[in-house]
Amino acid sequence: MAGALRAQGVGDTAATLAARTGTTVMHVAFEQWVEDPDKSPFQQIARNALAQLREIASTG
């Protein structure tokens, strides 16, 4: 993922951060999805996880 971002002109640090963060969000969302008693769609859980990350990042 980082390599693809670099190929599109994204800087090394930003590409690494984006790739690792994306992987972490997917990992956390997958764990929640597997354990979800309501059987929510994975896409919904992943979007919620990303939204929480954005909120934390924007509020410091």
GIDA-V15850 format. One record per pair of residues at least 24 apart in sequence whose C-alpha atoms are under 10 Angstrom apart, sorted by the first residue. I is the first residue (numbers start at 1). J is the second residue. If there is no record, write none. Layout:
i:I j:J
i:I j:J
This chain:
i:21 j:50
i:21 j:53
i:22 j:50
i:24 j:49
i:24 j:50
i:25 j:49
i:25 j:50
i:25 j:52
i:25 j:53
i:26 j:50
